[in-house]
Amino acid sequence: MAAEKHEPPALSPTEWEVMKVLWERGPLAARDVFAGLPRDARGKPVHDWAYRTVKTLLSRLVAKGALDYEQVGNSYLYRAAVAQEAMARQEVGGLLDRLTSHTGAAGRKVVSTVLAQFLGDAELSDDEVRQLQAALERNRRAAPGKPPRRGGRSK
């Protein structure tokens, strides 16, 4: 059953946990999603969820359009219908909307503070750093009302 491609749905923290298993491991039966949920250092599940809870979460995610499924024999295989990157973009956008109830310089200050915190906490590869630098450069070139560049070549 294929979901329509549209704006990614909002997910609860518990739904995110289920989605992470499916993004990492691909199409899975409900029992395999349940088995793939996070465990502590001793191998004990970090959530006290019953198998039925996971089945309910899978049903909700299908209804929201976040998952597709197909019947294979007597079971269903669930797969992510939305990319993890699209969901992450939506989450970050929603977070920034909530944090920046104002616009202008104050709103930009909040955004830059959040990004600086993220970058300070992140362990990024050289390729990821290059991607971020390119995004910042695109933003710098497109920013309305920006002050003129000092030094370097003008374009």
DSSP file (Angstrom, degrees, kcal/mol; ACC not computed):
  #  RESIDUE AA STRUCTURE BP1 BP2  ACC     N-H-->O    O-->H-N    N-H-->O    O-->H-N    TCO  KAPPA ALPHA  PHI   PSI    X-CA   Y-CA   Z-CA
    1    1 A M              0   0    0      0, 0.0    68,-0.8     0, 0.0     2,-0.4   0.000 360.0 360.0 360.0 118.5    0.0    0.0    0.0
    2    2 A A        -     0   0    0     66,-0.1     2,-0.2     1,-0.0    66,-0.1  -0.737 360.0-139.0 -95.9 135.5    1.7    3.2   -1.2
    3    3 A A        -     0   0    0     -2,-0.4     2,-0.1    62,-0.1    65,-0.1  -0.616  28.1-104.0 -86.8 149.9    1.2    6.5    0.7
    4    4 A E        -     0   0    0     -2,-0.2     2,-0.7     1,-0.1    -1,-0.1  -0.434  36.4-112.2 -67.7 146.9    0.8    9.7   -1.3
    5    5 A K        +     0   0    0     -2,-0.1     2,-0.2     3,-0.0    -1,-0.1  -0.749  64.8 123.8 -84.0 118.8    3.8   11.9   -1.3
    6    6 A H        -     0   0    0     -2,-0.7    -3,-0.0    59,-0.1     0, 0.0  -0.833  66.3 -33.3-154.6-171.5    3.1   15.1    0.7
    7    7 A E  S    S-     0   0    0     -2,-0.2    -1,-0.0     1,-0.1    79,-0.0  -0.326  75.2-103.2 -55.0 131.9    4.3   17.1    3.6
    8    8 A P        -     0   0    0      0, 0.0    -1,-0.1     0, 0.0    57,-0.1  -0.300  41.1-111.9 -58.6 142.5    5.9   14.7    6.2
    9    9 A P        -     0   0    0      0, 0.0     2,-0.3     0, 0.0    81,-0.1  -0.356  28.5-103.4 -74.2 155.8    3.6   14.1    9.1
   10   10 A A        -     0   0    0     -2,-0.1     2,-0.4    80,-0.0    77,-0.0  -0.608  41.9-154.0 -74.3 138.5    4.4   15.3   12.6
   11   11 A L        -     0   0    0     -2,-0.3    -1,-0.0    76,-0.1    50,-0.0  -0.906  10.0-130.0-120.0 145.5    5.6   12.5   14.8
   12   12 A S     >  -     0   0    0     -2,-0.4     4,-2.2     1,-0.1     5,-0.2  -0.420  37.7-102.8 -78.6 164.3    5.6   11.9   18.6
   13   13 A P  H  > S+     0   0    0      0, 0.0     4,-1.6     0, 0.0    -1,-0.1   0.876 124.2  51.1 -57.3 -37.5    8.8   10.9   20.3
   14   14 A T  H  > S+     0   0    0      1,-0.2     4,-1.5     2,-0.2     5,-0.1   0.891 108.4  51.0 -68.5 -37.3    7.6    7.3   20.5
   15   15 A E  H  > S+     0   0    0      1,-0.2     4,-2.6     2,-0.2    -1,-0.2   0.873 105.5  57.0 -66.4 -35.5    6.8    7.2   16.8
   16   16 A W  H  X S+     0   0    0     -4,-2.2     4,-2.6     1,-0.2    -1,-0.2   0.906 102.6  55.4 -59.0 -41.3   10.3    8.6   16.1
   17   17 A E  H  X S+     0   0    0     -4,-1.6     4,-1.3     1,-0.2    -1,-0.2   0.915 110.3  44.6 -59.3 -43.6   11.7    5.5   17.9
   18   18 A V  H  X S+     0   0    0     -4,-1.5     4,-1.7     1,-0.2     3,-0.2   0.921 112.6  51.6 -66.5 -44.2    9.9    3.2   15.7
   19   19 A M  H  X S+     0   0    0     -4,-2.6     4,-2.9     1,-0.2     5,-0.2   0.887 104.0  57.7 -61.3 -39.3   10.8    5.1   12.5
   20   20 A K  H  X S+     0   0    0     -4,-2.6     4,-2.1     1,-0.2    -1,-0.2   0.891 104.8  51.5 -60.0 -39.2   14.5    5.1   13.4
   21   21 A V  H  X S+     0   0    0     -4,-1.3     4,-2.3    -3,-0.2    -1,-0.2   0.934 113.3  44.6 -62.0 -45.2   14.4    1.3   13.5
   22   22 A L  H  X S+     0   0    0     -4,-1.7     4,-1.9     1,-0.2    58,-0.2   0.866 111.7  51.8 -70.7 -36.1   12.8    1.1   10.0
   23   23 A W  H  < S+     0   0    0     -4,-2.9    -1,-0.2     1,-0.2    -2,-0.2   0.895 116.4  41.6 -64.7 -38.3   15.2    3.8    8.6
   24   24 A E  H  < S+     0   0    0     -4,-2.1    -2,-0.2    -5,-0.2    -1,-0.2   0.870 127.8  26.9 -75.8 -37.7   18.2    1.8    9.8
   25   25 A R  H  < S-     0   0    0     -4,-2.3    -3,-0.2     1,-0.3    -2,-0.2   0.473  95.3-137.9-113.4  -3.7   17.1   -1.7    9.0
   26   26 A G     <  +     0   0    0     -4,-1.9    -1,-0.3    -5,-0.2    52,-0.1  -0.297  63.4   7.2  79.8-165.6   14.7   -1.4    6.1
   27   27 A P  S    S+     0   0    0      0, 0.0     2,-0.3     0, 0.0    52,-0.2  -0.265  76.6 170.3 -57.6 130.4   11.5   -3.3    5.6
   28   28 A L  E     -A   78   0A   0     50,-2.2    50,-3.4     3,-0.0     2,-0.2  -0.977  35.6-116.4-141.7 152.1   10.6   -5.3    8.7
   29   29 A A  E >>  -A   77   0A   0     -2,-0.3     4,-2.0    48,-0.2     3,-0.7  -0.481  43.7-103.4 -76.6 160.1    7.8   -7.3   10.2
   30   30 A A  H 3> S+     0   0    0     46,-0.5     4,-2.7     1,-0.3     5,-0.2   0.877 122.2  54.9 -55.0 -41.5    6.3   -5.9   13.5
   31   31 A R  H 3> S+     0   0    0      1,-0.2     4,-2.1     2,-0.2    -1,-0.3   0.855 108.5  49.0 -63.4 -33.4    8.1   -8.5   15.6
   32   32 A D  H <> S+     0   0    0     -3,-0.7     4,-1.4     2,-0.2    -1,-0.2   0.836 109.3  51.4 -75.8 -32.8   11.5   -7.4   14.0
   33   33 A V  H  X S+     0   0    0     -4,-2.0     4,-0.5     2,-0.2     3,-0.3   0.944 111.0  49.3 -62.8 -47.4   10.7   -3.7   14.7
   34   34 A F  H >< S+     0   0    0     -4,-2.7     3,-1.1     1,-0.2    -2,-0.2   0.915 112.2  47.5 -57.0 -45.7    9.9   -4.7   18.3
   35   35 A A  H 3< S+     0   0    0     -4,-2.1    -1,-0.2     1,-0.2    -2,-0.2   0.769 108.6  56.9 -68.2 -25.3   13.2   -6.6   18.5
   36   36 A G  H 3< S+     0   0    0     -4,-1.4    -1,-0.2    -3,-0.3    -2,-0.2   0.460  77.9 117.3 -88.0  -1.2   15.1   -3.6   17.0
   37   37 A L  S << S-     0   0    0     -3,-1.1   -19,-0.1    -4,-0.5    -3,-0.0  -0.287  80.4 -75.8 -65.6 154.9   14.1   -1.0   19.6
   38   38 A P        -     0   0    0      0, 0.0     8,-2.1     0, 0.0     9,-0.5  -0.103  49.7-165.0 -56.6 145.5   16.9    0.5   21.6
   39   39 A R  B     -C   45   0B   0      6,-0.3     2,-0.0     7,-0.1     5,-0.0  -0.920  17.0-118.0-128.6 155.1   18.5   -1.5   24.4
   40   40 A D    >   -     0   0    0      4,-3.0     3,-2.1    -2,-0.3    -1,-0.1  -0.153  48.0 -81.3 -81.9-175.4   20.7   -0.5   27.3
   41   41 A A  T 3  S+     0   0    0      1,-0.3    -1,-0.1     2,-0.1    -2,-0.0   0.751 131.6  53.0 -61.3 -25.2   24.3   -1.7   27.9
   42   42 A R  T 3  S-     0   0    0      2,-0.1    -1,-0.3     3,-0.0    -2,-0.0   0.426 120.7-107.1 -90.2   1.1   22.9   -4.9   29.5
   43   43 A G  S <  S+     0   0    0     -3,-2.1    -2,-0.1     1,-0.3     3,-0.0   0.539  75.0 138.1  87.1   6.4   20.7   -5.7   26.4
   44   44 A K        -     0   0    0      1,-0.1    -4,-3.0     2,-0.0    -1,-0.3  -0.692  63.9-101.3 -86.7 136.8   17.5   -4.8   28.2
   45   45 A P  B     -C   39   0B   0      0, 0.0    -6,-0.3     0, 0.0    -1,-0.1  -0.283  21.7-144.1 -55.9 137.8   14.9   -2.7   26.2
   46   46 A V  S    S+     0   0    0     -8,-2.1     2,-0.4    -6,-0.1    -7,-0.1   0.714  85.0  60.0 -77.5 -19.6   15.1    1.0   27.3
   47   47 A H  S    S-     0   0    0     -9,-0.5     2,-0.9     2,-0.1   -10,-0.0  -0.865  77.4-139.7-108.2 143.8   11.3    1.2   26.8
   48   48 A D        +     0   0    0     -2,-0.4     2,-0.4     2,-0.0    -2,-0.0  -0.413  52.3 147.5 -94.8  57.1    8.8   -0.8   28.7
   49   49 A W        -     0   0    0     -2,-0.9     2,-0.2   -15,-0.1    -2,-0.1  -0.755  43.2-135.3 -98.2 139.2    6.6   -1.3   25.7
   50   50 A A    >>  -     0   0    0     -2,-0.4     4,-1.4     1,-0.1     3,-0.6  -0.495  29.4-109.8 -79.9 159.2    4.5   -4.4   25.0
   51   51 A Y  H 3> S+     0   0    0      1,-0.2     4,-2.0     2,-0.2     3,-0.2   0.883 120.9  58.6 -55.6 -39.8    4.6   -5.9   21.5
   52   52 A R  H 3> S+     0   0    0      1,-0.2     4,-2.4     2,-0.2    -1,-0.2   0.846  99.6  57.8 -61.5 -34.1    1.0   -4.7   21.1
   53   53 A T  H <> S+     0   0    0     -3,-0.6     4,-2.5     2,-0.2    -1,-0.2   0.918 106.2  48.5 -61.3 -43.4    2.2   -1.1   21.7
   54   54 A V  H  X S+     0   0    0     -4,-1.4     4,-2.6     2,-0.2    -2,-0.2   0.904 109.6  52.4 -64.5 -41.2    4.5   -1.4   18.8
   55   55 A K  H  X S+     0   0    0     -4,-2.0     4,-2.2     2,-0.2    -1,-0.2   0.909 110.3  48.9 -60.3 -41.4    1.7   -2.8   16.6
   56   56 A T  H  X S+     0   0    0     -4,-2.4     4,-2.4     2,-0.2    -2,-0.2   0.920 110.8  49.9 -64.1 -43.7   -0.4    0.2   17.6
   57   57 A L  H  X S+     0   0    0     -4,-2.5     4,-2.4     1,-0.2    -2,-0.2   0.901 109.6  51.3 -61.9 -41.2    2.4    2.6   16.8
   58   58 A L  H  X S+     0   0    0     -4,-2.6     4,-2.1     2,-0.2    -1,-0.2   0.916 109.6  50.2 -61.7 -42.9    2.9    1.0   13.4
   59   59 A S  H  X S+     0   0    0     -4,-2.2     4,-2.4     1,-0.2    -2,-0.2   0.912 111.0  49.1 -61.7 -42.6   -0.8    1.3   12.6
   60   60 A R  H  X S+     0   0    0     -4,-2.4     4,-2.0     1,-0.2    -1,-0.2   0.908 110.0  50.9 -62.5 -42.2   -0.7    5.0   13.6
   61   61 A L  H  X>S+     0   0    0     -4,-2.4     5,-2.2     2,-0.2     6,-1.4   0.852 109.8  49.8 -67.0 -34.6    2.3    5.6   11.4
   62   62 A V  H ><5S+     0   0    0     -4,-2.1     3,-1.0     4,-0.2    -1,-0.2   0.932 110.4  50.7 -65.3 -45.5    0.6    3.9    8.4
   63   63 A A  H 3<5S+     0   0    0     -4,-2.4    -2,-0.2     1,-0.3    -1,-0.2   0.841 110.0  50.4 -61.7 -33.8   -2.5    6.1    9.0
   64   64 A K  H 3<5S-     0   0    0     -4,-2.0    -1,-0.3    -5,-0.2    -2,-0.2   0.610 116.0-115.6 -79.0 -11.9   -0.3    9.2    9.1
   65   65 A G  T <<5S+     0   0    0     -3,-1.0    -3,-0.2    -4,-0.6   -59,-0.1   0.575  86.2 115.6  87.2   9.3    1.4    8.2    5.8
   66   66 A A  S   <S+     0   0    0     -5,-2.2    15,-3.2    -6,-0.2    16,-0.9   0.745  75.3  40.1 -81.8 -24.2    4.8    7.8    7.4
   67   67 A L  E     -B   80   0A   0     -6,-1.4     2,-0.3    13,-0.3    13,-0.2  -0.923  62.1-159.7-125.2 150.1    4.9    4.1    6.7
   68   68 A D  E     -B   79   0A   0     11,-2.9    11,-2.4    -2,-0.3     2,-0.3  -0.794  17.5-167.9-110.8 163.1    3.9    1.8    3.8
   69   69 A Y  E     -B   78   0A   0    -68,-0.8     2,-0.3    -2,-0.3     9,-0.2  -0.988  12.5-165.1-148.5 159.5    3.3   -1.9    4.2
   70   70 A E  E     -B   77   0A   0      7,-1.8     7,-3.0    -2,-0.3     2,-0.5  -0.993  27.5-116.8-141.8 146.6    2.8   -5.0    2.2
   71   71 A Q  E     -B   76   0A   0     -2,-0.3     2,-0.5     5,-0.2     5,-0.2  -0.710  29.1-179.4 -85.2 130.0    1.5   -8.4    3.1
   72   72 A V  E >   -B   75   0A   0      3,-3.0     3,-1.8    -2,-0.5     2,-0.3  -0.944  63.2 -50.0-129.2 107.5    4.0  -11.2    2.8
   73   73 A G  T 3  S-     0   0    0     -2,-0.5    -2,-0.0     1,-0.3     0, 0.0  -0.497 122.0 -19.3  64.3-126.9    2.5  -14.6    3.8
   74   74 A N  T 3  S+     0   0    0     -2,-0.3     2,-0.3    -3,-0.1    -1,-0.3   0.359 129.2  60.2 -94.9   4.9    0.9  -14.2    7.1
   75   75 A S  E <  S- B   0  72A   0     -3,-1.8    -3,-3.0   -46,-0.0     2,-0.4  -0.777  75.2-119.3-128.0 173.7    2.6  -11.0    8.2
   76   76 A Y  E     - B   0  71A   0     -2,-0.3     2,-0.5    -5,-0.2   -46,-0.5  -0.915  14.7-145.5-113.7 138.9    3.1   -7.5    7.1
   77   77 A L  E     -AB  29  70A   0     -7,-3.0    -7,-1.8    -2,-0.4     2,-0.4  -0.919  17.4-155.8-102.6 127.1    6.4   -5.8    6.2
   78   78 A Y  E     +AB  28  69A   0    -50,-3.4   -50,-2.2    -2,-0.5     2,-0.3  -0.814  14.5 176.6-103.6 141.4    6.6   -2.2    7.1
   79   79 A R  E     - B   0  68A   0    -11,-2.4   -11,-2.9    -2,-0.4     2,-0.1  -0.987  38.3 -94.3-141.6 151.0    8.9    0.4    5.4
   80   80 A A  E     - B   0  67A   0     -2,-0.3   -13,-0.3   -58,-0.2   -14,-0.1  -0.429  26.7-169.0 -64.9 132.8    9.4    4.1    5.8
   81   81 A A  S    S+     0   0    0    -15,-3.2     2,-0.4    -2,-0.1   -14,-0.2   0.499  74.5  52.2 -98.2  -9.1    7.3    6.1    3.3
   82   82 A V  S    S-     0   0    0    -16,-0.9     2,-0.1   -77,-0.1    -1,-0.1  -0.970  91.1-110.5-128.1 144.7    9.2    9.3    4.1
   83   83 A A     >  -     0   0    0     -2,-0.4     4,-2.0     1,-0.1     5,-0.2  -0.427  19.9-127.7 -73.1 145.6   12.9    9.9    4.1
   84   84 A Q  H  > S+     0   0    0      1,-0.2     4,-2.6     2,-0.2     5,-0.2   0.872 110.7  56.3 -59.3 -37.5   14.6   10.5    7.4
   85   85 A E  H  > S+     0   0    0      2,-0.2     4,-2.6     1,-0.2    -1,-0.2   0.897 106.0  49.6 -63.8 -40.4   16.2   13.7    6.0
   86   86 A A  H  > S+     0   0    0      2,-0.2     4,-2.1     1,-0.2    -1,-0.2   0.904 112.5  47.7 -65.1 -40.9   12.7   15.1    5.2
   87   87 A M  H  X S+     0   0    0     -4,-2.0     4,-2.6     2,-0.2    -2,-0.2   0.907 111.8  50.2 -65.7 -41.2   11.5   14.3    8.7
   88   88 A A  H  X S+     0   0    0     -4,-2.6     4,-2.8     2,-0.2     5,-0.2   0.918 109.1  51.4 -64.2 -42.8   14.6   15.9   10.2
   89   89 A R  H  X S+     0   0    0     -4,-2.6     4,-2.6     1,-0.2    -1,-0.2   0.922 111.6  47.8 -59.2 -43.4   14.1   19.0    8.1
   90   90 A Q  H  X S+     0   0    0     -4,-2.1     4,-2.6     2,-0.2    -2,-0.2   0.919 112.0  49.3 -64.4 -43.3   10.5   19.3    9.3
   91   91 A E  H  X S+     0   0    0     -4,-2.6     4,-2.5     2,-0.2    -2,-0.2   0.934 113.5  45.8 -60.8 -47.1   11.4   18.8   12.9
   92   92 A V  H  X S+     0   0    0     -4,-2.8     4,-2.8     2,-0.2     5,-0.2   0.914 112.5  51.2 -64.5 -42.2   14.2   21.4   12.8
   93   93 A G  H  X S+     0   0    0     -4,-2.6     4,-2.3    -5,-0.2    -1,-0.2   0.914 111.4  47.7 -60.1 -43.0   11.9   23.8   11.0
   94   94 A G  H  X S+     0   0    0     -4,-2.6     4,-2.2     2,-0.2    -2,-0.2   0.895 111.2  51.1 -64.5 -40.3    9.2   23.3   13.6
   95   95 A L  H  X S+     0   0    0     -4,-2.5     4,-2.4     2,-0.2    -2,-0.2   0.938 111.2  47.3 -62.0 -46.9   11.7   23.8   16.4
   96   96 A L  H  X S+     0   0    0     -4,-2.8     4,-2.2     1,-0.2    -2,-0.2   0.887 109.9  53.5 -64.1 -37.8   13.0   27.0   14.9
   97   97 A D  H  < S+     0   0    0     -4,-2.3    -1,-0.2    -5,-0.2    -2,-0.2   0.917 111.5  45.9 -60.3 -42.5    9.4   28.2   14.4
   98   98 A R  H  < S+     0   0    0     -4,-2.2     3,-0.2     1,-0.2    -2,-0.2   0.872 116.0  45.5 -68.7 -36.0    8.7   27.6   18.1
   99   99 A L  H  < S+     0   0    0     -4,-2.4     2,-0.8     1,-0.2    -2,-0.2   0.784 109.8  55.8 -78.1 -27.6   11.9   29.2   19.2
  100  100 A T     <  +     0   0    0     -4,-2.2    -1,-0.2    -5,-0.2     7,-0.1  -0.699  52.8 156.5-110.9  80.6   11.6   32.3   17.0
  101  101 A S  S    S+     0   0    0     -2,-0.8     2,-0.3    -3,-0.2    -1,-0.2   0.489  70.0  52.0 -79.2  -1.9    8.3   33.9   17.8
  102  102 A H  S    S-     0   0    0     -3,-0.1     2,-0.2     2,-0.1    -3,-0.0  -0.824  76.5-139.0-128.1 167.3    9.7   37.1   16.5
  103  103 A T    >>  +     0   0    0     -2,-0.3     3,-0.6     4,-0.1     4,-0.6  -0.509  56.9  41.7-116.7-174.0   11.5   38.1   13.3
  104  104 A G  H 3> S-     0   0    0      1,-0.2     4,-2.4     2,-0.2     5,-0.2  -0.385 115.5 -16.5  76.8-152.1   14.4   40.2   12.3
  105  105 A A  H 3> S+     0   0    0      1,-0.2     4,-2.2     2,-0.2    -1,-0.2   0.857 135.9  53.8 -60.6 -39.3   17.7   40.4   14.2
  106  106 A A  H <> S+     0   0    0     -3,-0.6     4,-1.7     2,-0.2    -1,-0.2   0.922 110.7  46.6 -64.1 -42.9   16.3   38.8   17.4
  107  107 A G  H  X S+     0   0    0     -4,-0.6     4,-2.1     1,-0.2    -2,-0.2   0.908 112.0  50.4 -64.3 -42.4   15.0   35.8   15.4
  108  108 A R  H  X S+     0   0    0     -4,-2.4     4,-2.8     1,-0.2    -1,-0.2   0.865 106.7  55.9 -63.8 -35.6   18.2   35.4   13.5
  109  109 A K  H  X S+     0   0    0     -4,-2.2     4,-2.2     2,-0.2    -1,-0.2   0.910 107.4  48.6 -63.1 -42.0   20.2   35.5   16.8
  110  110 A V  H  X S+     0   0    0     -4,-1.7     4,-2.5     2,-0.2    -2,-0.2   0.936 112.4  48.7 -62.7 -45.7   18.1   32.6   18.1
  111  111 A V  H  X S+     0   0    0     -4,-2.1     4,-2.6     1,-0.2    -2,-0.2   0.932 112.3  47.5 -60.7 -46.5   18.7   30.6   14.9
  112  112 A S  H  X S+     0   0    0     -4,-2.8     4,-2.4     1,-0.2    -1,-0.2   0.873 111.7  51.3 -65.5 -35.1   22.5   31.3   14.9
  113  113 A T  H  X S+     0   0    0     -4,-2.2     4,-2.3    -5,-0.2    -1,-0.2   0.925 111.2  47.4 -65.4 -44.5   22.6   30.3   18.6
  114  114 A V  H  X S+     0   0    0     -4,-2.5     4,-2.6     2,-0.2    -2,-0.2   0.928 113.7  47.7 -62.5 -45.5   20.8   27.0   17.9
  115  115 A L  H  X S+     0   0    0     -4,-2.6     4,-2.9     1,-0.2     5,-0.2   0.909 110.7  51.1 -63.3 -41.8   23.1   26.2   14.9
  116  116 A A  H  X S+     0   0    0     -4,-2.4     4,-2.0    -5,-0.2    -1,-0.2   0.903 111.0  48.8 -62.2 -40.8   26.2   27.1   16.9
  117  117 A Q  H  X S+     0   0    0     -4,-2.3     4,-1.6     2,-0.2    -2,-0.2   0.933 112.3  48.6 -63.3 -46.1   25.1   24.7   19.7
  118  118 A F  H  X S+     0   0    0     -4,-2.6     4,-1.8     1,-0.2     3,-0.4   0.941 112.4  47.5 -59.0 -48.6   24.3   22.0   17.2
  119  119 A L  H  < S+     0   0    0     -4,-2.9    -1,-0.2     1,-0.2    -2,-0.2   0.844 109.3  54.1 -65.4 -32.9   27.7   22.3   15.5
  120  120 A G  H  < S+     0   0    0     -4,-2.0    -1,-0.2    -5,-0.2    -2,-0.2   0.816 115.4  40.0 -67.8 -29.9   29.5   22.4   18.9
  121  121 A D  H  < S+     0   0    0     -4,-1.6    -2,-0.2    -3,-0.4    -1,-0.2   0.680  99.7  92.8 -90.7 -20.2   27.8   19.1   19.8
  122  122 A A     <  -     0   0    0     -4,-1.8     2,-0.7    -5,-0.2    -4,-0.0  -0.444  63.6-146.0 -82.9 147.0   28.1   17.3   16.4
  123  123 A E        -     0   0    0     -2,-0.1     2,-0.3     0, 0.0    -3,-0.1  -0.915  33.3-173.5-106.2 101.7   30.8   15.1   15.2
  124  124 A L        -     0   0    0     -2,-0.7     2,-0.1    -5,-0.2    -5,-0.0  -0.746  20.6-129.7-105.6 143.7   30.9   15.9   11.5
  125  125 A S     >  -     0   0    0     -2,-0.3     4,-2.3     1,-0.1     5,-0.2  -0.356  34.7-104.2 -76.9 166.7   32.9   14.4    8.7
  126  126 A D  H  > S+     0   0    0      1,-0.2     4,-2.3     2,-0.2     5,-0.1   0.895 123.9  52.6 -58.8 -39.8   35.0   16.5    6.4
  127  127 A D  H  > S+     0   0    0      1,-0.2     4,-2.3     2,-0.2    -1,-0.2   0.905 108.4  49.4 -64.1 -41.7   32.3   16.1    3.7
  128  128 A E  H  > S+     0   0    0      2,-0.2     4,-2.2     1,-0.2    -1,-0.2   0.887 109.7  51.8 -64.9 -38.2   29.5   17.2    6.1
  129  129 A V  H  X S+     0   0    0     -4,-2.3     4,-2.6     2,-0.2    -2,-0.2   0.921 109.5  50.0 -63.0 -43.2   31.6   20.3    7.0
  130  130 A R  H  X S+     0   0    0     -4,-2.3     4,-2.4     1,-0.2    -2,-0.2   0.902 109.5  51.4 -61.9 -40.8   32.0   21.1    3.3
  131  131 A Q  H  X S+     0   0    0     -4,-2.3     4,-2.1     2,-0.2    -1,-0.2   0.912 111.4  47.4 -62.4 -42.1   28.2   20.8    2.8
  132  132 A L  H  X S+     0   0    0     -4,-2.2     4,-2.6     2,-0.2    -2,-0.2   0.903 110.4  51.7 -66.1 -40.9   27.5   23.1    5.7
  133  133 A Q  H  X S+     0   0    0     -4,-2.6     4,-2.2     1,-0.2    -2,-0.2   0.909 110.0  49.6 -61.9 -40.7   30.1   25.6    4.4
  134  134 A A  H  X S+     0   0    0     -4,-2.4     4,-2.4     2,-0.2    -1,-0.2   0.902 110.6  50.0 -65.0 -40.5   28.4   25.6    1.0
  135  135 A A  H  X S+     0   0    0     -4,-2.1     4,-2.3     2,-0.2    -2,-0.2   0.909 110.9  49.2 -64.4 -41.6   25.0   26.1    2.6
  136  136 A L  H  X S+     0   0    0     -4,-2.6     4,-2.6     2,-0.2    -2,-0.2   0.893 110.6  50.6 -64.1 -39.2   26.3   29.0    4.6
  137  137 A E  H  X S+     0   0    0     -4,-2.2     4,-2.3     2,-0.2    -2,-0.2   0.918 110.1  49.3 -66.1 -42.1   27.8   30.5    1.5
  138  138 A R  H  X S+     0   0    0     -4,-2.4     4,-1.8     1,-0.2    -2,-0.2   0.913 112.7  48.7 -60.9 -41.4   24.5   30.2   -0.4
  139  139 A N  H  X S+     0   0    0     -4,-2.3     4,-1.4     1,-0.2    -2,-0.2   0.903 109.6  51.7 -64.6 -41.5   22.7   31.8    2.5
  140  140 A R  H  < S+     0   0    0     -4,-2.6     3,-0.2     1,-0.2    -1,-0.2   0.913 111.9  46.4 -62.3 -42.5   25.2   34.6    2.6
  141  141 A R  H  < S+     0   0    0     -4,-2.3    -1,-0.2     1,-0.2    -2,-0.2   0.820 118.0  42.2 -69.9 -30.5   24.8   35.3   -1.1
  142  142 A A  H  < S+     0   0    0     -4,-1.8    -1,-0.2    -5,-0.2    -2,-0.2   0.575  82.8 119.7 -93.3 -10.2   21.0   35.2   -0.9
  143  143 A A    ><  -     0   0    0     -4,-1.4     3,-1.0    -3,-0.2     2,-0.2  -0.361  63.8-128.1 -63.4 123.9   20.6   37.2    2.4
  144  144 A P  T 3  S+     0   0    0      0, 0.0    -1,-0.1     0, 0.0    -2,-0.1  -0.469  86.7   9.7 -71.6 142.2   18.5   40.3    1.8
  145  145 A G  T 3  S+     0   0    0      1,-0.2    -2,-0.1    -2,-0.2     0, 0.0   0.739  87.4 164.0  67.0  22.9   20.0   43.6    3.0
  146  146 A K    <   -     0   0    0     -3,-1.0    -1,-0.2    -6,-0.1     3,-0.1  -0.410  42.9-106.6 -73.2 150.4   23.3   42.1    3.8
  147  147 A P        -     0   0    0      0, 0.0    -1,-0.1     0, 0.0     3,-0.1  -0.418  47.7 -89.0 -70.3 153.6   26.3   44.4    4.3
  148  148 A P        -     0   0    0      0, 0.0     2,-0.1     0, 0.0     0, 0.0  -0.288  47.6-101.9 -63.6 148.8   28.8   44.4    1.4
  149  149 A R        -     0   0    0     -3,-0.1     2,-0.5     1,-0.1     5,-0.0  -0.394  29.3-135.5 -68.1 145.6   31.6   41.9    1.6
  150  150 A R        -     0   0    0     -2,-0.1     3,-0.1    -3,-0.1    -1,-0.1  -0.901  66.4 -13.4-102.3 131.4   35.0   43.1    2.7
  151  151 A G  S    S+     0   0    0     -2,-0.5    -2,-0.0     1,-0.1     0, 0.0   0.008  96.9  73.0  71.1 176.9   38.0   41.9    0.7
  152  152 A G  S    S-     0   0    0      2,-0.0     2,-0.3    -3,-0.0    -1,-0.1  -0.056  92.9 -48.5  69.9-176.4   37.9   39.1   -1.9
  153  153 A R        -     0   0    0     -3,-0.1     2,-0.3     2,-0.0    -4,-0.0  -0.671  49.0-133.7 -92.2 145.3   36.3   39.3   -5.3
  154  154 A S              0   0    0     -2,-0.3    -2,-0.0     1,-0.1    -1,-0.0  -0.719 360.0 360.0 -92.8 152.2   32.8   40.6   -5.9
  155  155 A K              0   0    0     -2,-0.3    -1,-0.1     0, 0.0    -2,-0.0   0.385 360.0 360.0-111.6 360.0   30.6   38.6   -8.2
